[in-house]
């Protein structure tokens, strides 16, 4: 959802040649890359937990797989 919003904003300024628009576009592209990295890290953590403890039951009121409430 966040990435979609940023992409939509990028399309609005893609043709704007002003330096401010170029800077904002560059920042948005960097943000998109950082979000992708964060998603990959979160997916890796989920994979580690799934392998070690099985699927999460927290969404169904179950206990967390690691840590304390």
Secondary structure, DSSP 8 states (H G I E B T S, - for coil): -HHHHHHHHHHHHTT--SHHHHHHHHHHHHHHHHHHHHHHHHHHHHHHHHHHH-S--GGGT---SSS--
